[in-house]
Amino acid sequence: MSDILTTTDDVNRTPDAEQSAPVDSETPWALTMRQLARDKVAVTCASVLAFFFLIAIFAPVIAPYDPFMANPEHSLAPPSAAHPFGADLIGRDILSRVLYGARLSLFIGFVSVAISSAVGILLGLVAGFYGKFADTLIMRFIDMLMAFPGILLALTVVALLGPGLTNVMIAVGIGGVANYARLVRGSVLSVREQPYIQAIRAVGAGDLRIIFQHILPNALPPVLVLVSMSYGWALLSAAGLSFLGLGAEPPTVEWGSMLNDARSLLRAAPWTAVFPGLSIMCVVLASNLLGESLRDALDPTQRMR
């Protein structure tokens, strides 16, 4: 009899217990942002990237000199109060050139990643969703791209298209397509056979609706990690091509071309190469570390720790 009363009491208390139980209403993206906010490395890297984007936007306001103005009297002037980063061979202020160079260098990286991600995601979606002949054809093309190191592939594309900033962005973008295509294809293959996808198809949903409303959102988290990590690679590759004389042409200000101008002055005036080189290093390092932090934040097993 006491067991029956106990059971009855438990049943009666169940609704109250359920009502009082805390409900976690946070979405996965909210959990991810909260995890990133607690990650000191992620916050630091995001701050560094935000700093460089801000100086790129406000370069005309904060630059102390005209980056194109030559002053032979200050040729190879070392860092000082007048020129905090020193001056180059023809007396141009390096600080001003670094600030203006950030605008073009960051923009090149952004456009290159946009090209590689857009093309790679589209190819990965088609290959993974339709399979068979489409998958074979696309993945053999991707295998051909991956047979070349990224920078060598970019050099090949620039050699075919010719030097210039537009061609550099296209070349670097093509160099990153393979990584996106393989990543998205793998995500699509793991999702397309899920029961809910079959149910959506059964009610008459078209291929485009299934792909862009139900499959693509599941592939976005790893793509965001790759975007963060590949941004640094894209910027570094574009700077390398400009250093080789295949990208920005004088008088355009870009970090890679600044290093090209400074390569013969490394002993006489090392500051001409140090500051644009440090700028590239900071952006690439911050981008890579932020990508690693984002990967950990998107991993549910990491959030449980």
RACORMO-V56141 format. One record per pair of residues at least 6 apart in sequence whose ideal C-beta (glycine too) atoms are under 8 Angstrom apart, sorted by the first residue. I is the first residue (numbers start at 1). J is the second residue. D is the distance in Angstrom with one decimal. If there is no record, write none. Layout:
# RACORMO-V56141
i=I j=J d=D
i=I j=J d=D
This chain:
# RACORMO-V56141
i=26 j=34 d=7.4
i=31 j=303 d=6.0
i=32 j=294 d=7.7
i=32 j=297 d=4.7
i=32 j=298 d=5.6
i=33 j=297 d=8.0
i=35 j=296 d=7.6
i=35 j=297 d=3.9
i=35 j=302 d=7.5
i=35 j=303 d=5.7
i=36 j=42 d=4.6
i=36 j=43 d=7.4
i=36 j=46 d=7.8
i=36 j=293 d=6.3
i=36 j=294 d=6.8
i=36 j=297 d=5.0
i=37 j=43 d=6.9
i=39 j=293 d=5.0
i=39 j=296 d=7.6
i=39 j=297 d=6.9
i=41 j=289 d=5.7
i=41 j=292 d=8.0
i=41 j=293 d=5.4
i=42 j=289 d=7.8
i=42 j=290 d=5.9
i=42 j=293 d=3.6
i=42 j=294 d=7.1
i=42 j=297 d=7.3
i=44 j=286 d=7.8
i=45 j=285 d=7.9
i=45 j=286 d=4.1
i=45 j=287 d=7.5
i=45 j=289 d=4.7
i=45 j=290 d=4.0
i=45 j=293 d=7.0
i=46 j=286 d=7.8
i=46 j=290 d=6.0
i=48 j=282 d=6.0
i=48 j=283 d=7.6
i=48 j=286 d=4.1
i=49 j=283 d=6.8
i=49 j=286 d=5.2
i=49 j=287 d=6.7
i=49 j=290 d=6.9
i=52 j=102 d=5.7
i=52 j=106 d=6.5
i=52 j=279 d=7.3
i=52 j=282 d=7.2
i=52 j=283 d=5.7
i=53 j=106 d=6.3
i=55 j=62 d=6.7
i=55 j=99 d=5.6
i=55 j=102 d=5.7
i=56 j=99 d=7.6
i=56 j=102 d=4.0
i=56 j=103 d=4.4
i=56 j=106 d=5.2
i=56 j=107 d=7.9
i=57 j=103 d=7.7
i=59 j=99 d=4.2
i=59 j=100 d=5.0
i=59 j=102 d=6.6
i=59 j=103 d=5.7
i=62 j=99 d=6.4
i=63 j=93 d=7.9
i=63 j=95 d=7.3
i=63 j=96 d=4.1
i=63 j=99 d=4.8
i=63 j=100 d=6.4
i=64 j=93 d=6.4
i=64 j=95 d=6.4
i=64 j=96 d=6.0
i=65 j=92 d=7.6
i=65 j=93 d=4.0
i=65 j=95 d=7.8
i=65 j=96 d=4.5
i=66 j=96 d=6.9
i=67 j=92 d=6.4
i=67 j=93 d=7.0
i=67 j=96 d=4.3
i=67 j=97 d=4.5
i=67 j=99 d=7.5
i=67 j=100 d=4.5
i=67 j=101 d=7.9
i=67 j=253 d=5.2
i=68 j=92 d=7.1
i=68 j=251 d=5.4
i=68 j=253 d=7.6
i=69 j=92 d=6.5
i=69 j=93 d=7.8
i=70 j=90 d=4.2
i=70 j=91 d=5.3
i=70 j=92 d=5.8
i=71 j=87 d=7.3
i=71 j=90 d=7.7
i=71 j=91 d=3.5
i=71 j=92 d=7.3
i=72 j=90 d=6.4
i=72 j=91 d=5.3
i=73 j=91 d=6.4
i=74 j=82 d=7.8
i=74 j=83 d=6.7
i=74 j=87 d=4.6
i=74 j=91 d=4.1
i=75 j=87 d=6.7
i=75 j=88 d=7.9
i=75 j=89 d=6.0
i=75 j=90 d=6.4
i=75 j=91 d=4.9
i=76 j=86 d=7.6
i=76 j=87 d=6.5
i=76 j=88 d=7.2
i=76 j=89 d=6.2
i=76 j=265 d=7.1
i=76 j=268 d=6.5
i=76 j=269 d=4.5
i=76 j=272 d=7.6
i=77 j=83 d=5.4
i=77 j=86 d=5.8
i=77 j=87 d=4.1
i=77 j=91 d=7.2
i=78 j=86 d=5.3
i=78 j=269 d=7.5
i=78 j=271 d=6.5
i=79 j=85 d=5.9
i=79 j=86 d=4.6
i=79 j=271 d=5.7
i=80 j=86 d=7.6
i=83 j=93 d=5.4
i=83 j=94 d=7.0
i=83 j=95 d=6.9
i=84 j=95 d=5.2
i=85 j=93 d=7.3
i=85 j=94 d=3.9
i=85 j=95 d=4.0
i=85 j=98 d=6.4
i=85 j=271 d=6.4
i=85 j=275 d=4.7
i=86 j=94 d=5.2
i=86 j=269 d=6.8
i=86 j=271 d=4.0
i=86 j=272 d=6.8
i=86 j=275 d=7.8
i=87 j=93 d=5.9
i=87 j=94 d=6.3
i=88 j=94 d=6.0
i=88 j=97 d=7.4
i=88 j=261 d=6.5
i=88 j=262 d=7.2
i=88 j=265 d=7.8
i=88 j=269 d=7.6
i=88 j=272 d=5.2
i=89 j=261 d=7.3
i=89 j=265 d=6.5
i=89 j=269 d=7.7
i=89 j=272 d=7.5
i=94 j=258 d=7.8
i=94 j=271 d=6.7
i=94 j=272 d=6.4
i=94 j=275 d=5.7
i=94 j=276 d=7.7
i=95 j=275 d=7.5
i=97 j=253 d=5.2
i=97 j=258 d=6.1
i=97 j=276 d=7.8
i=98 j=255 d=7.4
i=98 j=258 d=7.5
i=98 j=275 d=5.4
i=98 j=276 d=5.8
i=98 j=279 d=5.8
i=100 j=253 d=4.5
i=101 j=253 d=4.6
i=101 j=254 d=5.3
i=101 j=255 d=4.7
i=101 j=257 d=8.0
i=101 j=258 d=6.0
i=101 j=276 d=6.4
i=101 j=279 d=7.5
i=102 j=255 d=7.5
i=102 j=279 d=6.7
i=104 j=165 d=7.6
i=104 j=248 d=6.7
i=104 j=252 d=6.8
i=104 j=253 d=6.6
i=104 j=254 d=4.6
i=105 j=235 d=6.0
i=105 j=238 d=7.1
i=105 j=239 d=6.5
i=105 j=254 d=5.6
i=105 j=255 d=4.6
i=105 j=256 d=7.3
i=105 j=279 d=7.8
i=105 j=280 d=7.4
i=105 j=283 d=7.8
i=106 j=235 d=7.2
i=106 j=283 d=7.3
i=108 j=165 d=6.8
i=108 j=168 d=6.7
i=108 j=169 d=5.6
i=108 j=172 d=7.5
i=108 j=234 d=7.5
i=108 j=235 d=6.9
i=108 j=238 d=4.5
i=108 j=247 d=7.8
i=108 j=254 d=7.5
i=109 j=231 d=5.4
i=109 j=232 d=7.8
i=109 j=234 d=4.6
i=109 j=235 d=3.6
i=109 j=238 d=6.5
i=109 j=283 d=7.8
i=110 j=231 d=7.5
i=111 j=169 d=4.7
i=111 j=173 d=7.3
i=112 j=169 d=5.0
i=112 j=172 d=4.0
i=112 j=173 d=4.6
i=112 j=176 d=7.0
i=112 j=234 d=4.0
i=112 j=235 d=7.9
i=112 j=237 d=7.6
i=112 j=238 d=6.3
i=113 j=173 d=7.5
i=113 j=176 d=7.0
i=113 j=227 d=5.9
i=113 j=230 d=5.8
i=113 j=231 d=5.2
i=113 j=234 d=5.2
i=114 j=173 d=7.4
i=115 j=169 d=6.7
i=115 j=170 d=6.6
i=115 j=172 d=7.9
i=115 j=173 d=2.8
i=115 j=174 d=7.4
i=115 j=176 d=8.0
i=116 j=172 d=7.6
i=116 j=173 d=4.5
i=116 j=174 d=7.1
i=116 j=175 d=7.2
i=116 j=176 d=3.3
i=116 j=177 d=5.1
i=116 j=179 d=7.7
i=116 j=180 d=5.9
i=116 j=230 d=6.8
i=116 j=234 d=7.3
i=117 j=176 d=7.7
i=117 j=180 d=5.4
i=117 j=223 d=6.8
i=117 j=226 d=7.8
i=117 j=227 d=6.0
i=117 j=230 d=7.9
i=119 j=173 d=7.2
i=119 j=174 d=7.7
i=119 j=177 d=5.0
i=119 j=180 d=7.5
i=119 j=181 d=7.9
i=120 j=176 d=7.0
i=120 j=177 d=4.4
i=120 j=178 d=7.1
i=120 j=179 d=6.8
i=120 j=180 d=2.5
i=120 j=181 d=4.3
i=120 j=183 d=7.7
i=120 j=184 d=6.6
i=121 j=180 d=5.7
i=121 j=181 d=7.7
i=121 j=184 d=5.1
i=121 j=216 d=7.6
i=121 j=219 d=7.6
i=121 j=223 d=6.6
i=123 j=138 d=5.2
i=123 j=141 d=7.9
i=123 j=142 d=7.1
i=123 j=177 d=7.0
i=123 j=180 d=7.9
i=123 j=181 d=4.3
i=123 j=184 d=7.8
i=123 j=185 d=7.9
i=124 j=180 d=6.4
i=124 j=181 d=4.3
i=124 j=182 d=7.0
i=124 j=183 d=6.7
i=124 j=184 d=2.8
i=124 j=185 d=4.2
i=124 j=187 d=7.7
i=124 j=188 d=6.5
i=124 j=219 d=7.6
i=125 j=184 d=6.0
i=125 j=185 d=7.9
i=125 j=188 d=6.0
i=125 j=211 d=5.5
i=125 j=215 d=7.1
i=125 j=216 d=6.7
i=125 j=219 d=7.8
i=126 j=134 d=5.6
i=126 j=138 d=6.4
i=127 j=134 d=6.0
i=127 j=135 d=4.4
i=127 j=138 d=4.1
i=127 j=139 d=5.9
i=127 j=181 d=6.9
i=127 j=185 d=4.8
i=127 j=188 d=7.7
i=128 j=135 d=7.1
i=128 j=184 d=6.7
i=128 j=185 d=4.1
i=128 j=186 d=7.3
i=128 j=187 d=7.3
i=128 j=188 d=2.8
i=128 j=189 d=4.9
i=128 j=192 d=6.7
i=129 j=188 d=5.5
i=129 j=192 d=5.9
i=129 j=207 d=7.1
i=129 j=210 d=7.8
i=129 j=211 d=5.7
i=129 j=215 d=6.8
i=135 j=185 d=7.6
i=138 j=181 d=7.0
i=138 j=185 d=8.0
i=139 j=181 d=7.9
i=139 j=185 d=7.2
i=142 j=177 d=7.5
i=142 j=178 d=4.9
i=142 j=181 d=5.0
i=142 j=182 d=6.3
i=145 j=153 d=6.5
i=145 j=174 d=7.5
i=145 j=175 d=7.9
i=145 j=177 d=6.3
i=145 j=178 d=4.3
i=146 j=178 d=4.7
i=146 j=182 d=8.0
i=148 j=156 d=6.8
i=150 j=175 d=4.3
i=150 j=176 d=6.9
i=150 j=233 d=6.8
i=150 j=237 d=6.4
i=151 j=175 d=7.2
i=151 j=237 d=5.5
i=151 j=240 d=6.2
i=153 j=171 d=7.6
i=153 j=174 d=6.7
i=153 j=175 d=4.6
i=154 j=168 d=7.6
i=154 j=171 d=4.2
i=154 j=172 d=5.2
i=154 j=174 d=7.3
i=154 j=175 d=4.5
i=154 j=237 d=5.6
i=154 j=241 d=6.3
i=155 j=171 d=7.6
i=155 j=241 d=7.2
i=155 j=244 d=7.9
i=155 j=246 d=7.5
i=156 j=171 d=7.9
i=157 j=167 d=7.4
i=157 j=170 d=6.6
i=157 j=171 d=3.7
i=157 j=174 d=5.4
i=157 j=175 d=7.4
i=158 j=167 d=5.6
i=158 j=168 d=6.3
i=158 j=171 d=4.7
i=158 j=241 d=6.2
i=158 j=246 d=5.0
i=161 j=167 d=4.1
i=161 j=170 d=6.6
i=161 j=171 d=6.9
i=163 j=245 d=7.1
i=163 j=246 d=4.5
i=163 j=247 d=7.0
i=163 j=249 d=7.3
i=164 j=247 d=7.5
i=164 j=249 d=7.5
i=165 j=247 d=5.9
i=165 j=248 d=5.8
i=165 j=252 d=7.3
i=165 j=254 d=7.9
i=168 j=238 d=5.4
i=168 j=241 d=5.1
i=168 j=242 d=7.0
i=168 j=246 d=6.6
i=168 j=247 d=4.4
i=169 j=238 d=7.1
i=171 j=241 d=7.1
i=172 j=234 d=5.1
i=172 j=237 d=4.8
i=172 j=238 d=5.3
i=172 j=241 d=7.4
i=173 j=234 d=7.7
i=175 j=237 d=6.6
i=176 j=230 d=5.2
i=176 j=233 d=7.1
i=176 j=234 d=6.4
i=179 j=226 d=6.2
i=179 j=230 d=6.7
i=180 j=223 d=6.8
i=180 j=226 d=6.4
i=183 j=219 d=7.7
i=183 j=222 d=5.7
i=183 j=223 d=6.6
i=183 j=226 d=5.9
i=184 j=219 d=5.1
i=184 j=223 d=6.6
i=187 j=215 d=8.0
i=187 j=218 d=6.3
i=187 j=219 d=3.8
i=187 j=222 d=6.4
i=188 j=215 d=5.7
i=188 j=219 d=6.4
i=191 j=197 d=6.6
i=191 j=214 d=8.0
i=191 j=215 d=5.3
i=191 j=218 d=5.0
i=191 j=219 d=7.4
i=192 j=215 d=6.4
i=196 j=214 d=7.5
i=197 j=210 d=6.5
i=197 j=214 d=6.3
i=197 j=215 d=7.2
i=200 j=209 d=7.9
i=200 j=210 d=5.9
i=200 j=214 d=6.0
i=201 j=210 d=6.4
i=221 j=298 d=4.6
i=222 j=295 d=8.0
i=222 j=298 d=7.7
i=224 j=294 d=6.3
i=224 j=298 d=7.6
i=225 j=291 d=5.3
i=225 j=294 d=5.2
i=225 j=295 d=4.5
i=225 j=298 d=6.8
i=226 j=291 d=7.5
i=227 j=291 d=7.9
i=228 j=287 d=5.8
i=228 j=288 d=7.7
i=228 j=290 d=5.2
i=228 j=291 d=3.5
i=228 j=294 d=5.7
i=229 j=287 d=6.8
i=229 j=288 d=5.6
i=229 j=291 d=3.7
i=229 j=292 d=7.7
i=231 j=287 d=4.7
i=232 j=283 d=6.6
i=232 j=284 d=3.7
i=232 j=285 d=7.3
i=232 j=286 d=7.8
i=232 j=287 d=3.6
i=232 j=288 d=5.1
i=233 j=284 d=7.6
i=235 j=280 d=6.8
i=235 j=283 d=5.9
i=235 j=284 d=6.3
i=235 j=287 d=7.6
i=236 j=280 d=6.5
i=236 j=284 d=5.3
i=238 j=247 d=6.2
i=238 j=256 d=6.5
i=239 j=247 d=7.9
i=239 j=254 d=7.4
i=239 j=255 d=5.3
i=239 j=256 d=3.3
i=239 j=259 d=7.1
i=239 j=280 d=5.5
i=240 j=256 d=6.5
i=241 j=247 d=4.6
i=241 j=256 d=6.9
i=242 j=248 d=4.8
i=242 j=254 d=5.3
i=242 j=255 d=7.7
i=242 j=256 d=3.0
i=242 j=257 d=4.6
i=242 j=259 d=7.9
i=242 j=260 d=6.6
i=243 j=256 d=4.6
i=243 j=257 d=7.3
i=243 j=259 d=5.0
i=243 j=260 d=4.8
i=243 j=263 d=7.8
i=244 j=260 d=7.5
i=245 j=260 d=6.3
i=247 j=254 d=6.7
i=247 j=256 d=5.9
i=247 j=257 d=6.7
i=248 j=254 d=3.8
i=248 j=256 d=6.8
i=248 j=257 d=4.3
i=249 j=257 d=7.6
i=250 j=257 d=7.4
i=255 j=276 d=4.4
i=255 j=277 d=7.9
i=255 j=279 d=5.8
i=255 j=280 d=5.4
i=256 j=280 d=7.8
i=258 j=272 d=7.5
i=258 j=273 d=7.8
i=258 j=276 d=4.2
i=259 j=273 d=5.7
i=259 j=276 d=5.6
i=259 j=277 d=6.2
i=261 j=272 d=7.1
i=262 j=269 d=7.5
i=262 j=272 d=3.7
i=262 j=273 d=3.8
i=262 j=276 d=7.5
i=263 j=273 d=7.1
i=265 j=272 d=5.1
i=265 j=273 d=7.2
i=266 j=273 d=5.8
i=296 j=302 d=4.6
i=297 j=303 d=7.2
